[in-house]
Amino acid sequence: MEELIARVTQKTGLDQATAHKAIGLILGYLQKEGPQAEVNQLIETLPGAQDAIEQSKTGASGGLMGMVGSMGGGVMALGGQLMGIGVSMGQMQPLGKELFAYGREKAGEDTMGTIMGSIPGLSQFV
């Protein structure tokens, strides 16, 4: 996880704590919305991923995030959550690209392709 966080901070300018929480939010979203077998495979290949998901759940309600979440789900709700922790619109795509590139390196192209293909709207972030 440390290598992924370092890559994300370099590409996005986010601090380490925000990058860690953002990665946890995205992985948690994939866990909820994506194909279970492939998402579990991805999470298993990323040491510390499950911890990041659990940590991202703390304090994830209320404010803008709660409001966006109550409007529905999907990628837009994830974007609202990311903005709520300090990720700008301009940082979301580099964050997604880096996370998915790292996922391809660790879990393989087939796994990541299946995940991306199964979640509507996800491709705009990666």
N, C-alpha and C positions, 0 to 999 in steps of 0.2 A: 504494500500500500504506500510505503514511503516513496518509492520510485515514481509511482503514479502521481502522488501529490506534488512531488518536485516538478514533474513534467507539466502538470496543470498550472502550477503557480508561474512557471516560466512562460507558458503560452498565454495566460490570461491576465497576469498581474495580481491575481487574488492572493491574499495571505494564506498561510498553511491551514489555519483553523477553518476559514471559510471554504477553501478548496475541499477539505476533508468532509465538511458538512454537505457541500454541494454534491460530491461524489456519492455520499450516503443517500441523499435525496433521490438522485437519479437511479441508483441501484435499487432502492426501495420501490421506486415507481416501476422499474422493469420487473421486479419481483411480483408486483401486484397486477400489472397489465400484460406482461409478456408470456411466452410459452414456458411453462414451469421447468421442463427438463433442460432446456437450453440456458435459461436464466440461472438455474441452480448450478449448471456446469460452469458458467461464467463466474459466479460468486465463489465457487470452490477453488478456482484458479487464481483468485485474488486474495492473498492472505490479509486478514483484517477487514474484509468487505462486510461481513455480517455485523461486526462491531460498528462499522461506519453507518450501516443502515439503522441499527438500534439507536445510536447517538443522534442521528438526524431526526428521529421521531420526537425527541424531547423538545418541548417548546414550539412544536410545529402547528399550533392552532392559534386562532385569534388574529387580530390585525388584518393586514392585507392578505396574508396567506389563508386565513380562515375564510375571508370573504370570497376569494377566488375559488377555494375548494368547495364552498357551498354553491357556487354557480354551476358546478358540474365537474367533470374530471378531465381526463385526457392530458395531452401535452400542454395545453394552455394552463391548466392548474399547476402542473409541474413548473412551468415558466414563472407563474405567480409565486410559488414557494421559493424558487431560486432568487427572484427579485427581493423577496422578503428577508433573505439572509445576506443581501448585499451584492448579488451577482447582477451586473448590468446586462441589458440586451446585447450589447457588443461583446460581452464575455461569454455568453451562452453557447454560441456556435463553436468558438475555439475550445471551450470546456468539453462539449459533446464530442467534437472531432478527436480530441486527445484521449478521452475516456474510451471511445470506440476503437481507436487505433491500438491502444494498449490492450483492449479486450481481444482484438484480432490476433495480436502477438501471443497472448496467453491462452485463449480458449479456441482460437481458430476462426477462419473466415466463414465456414459453414454455420457455426454456432451463432456468430454475430449477424450474419446475413438473415438467418431465420428470425432472430429477435427483432431486427430492424424491419423486416418485411411484415411482421405480425402486428405492429403497433402503428395505427394511423397517425400521420403527422410527424412521426419521429424523425424521418429523413431530413426535415428542414433544419434540425439541430445538429446533424452530423454530416 
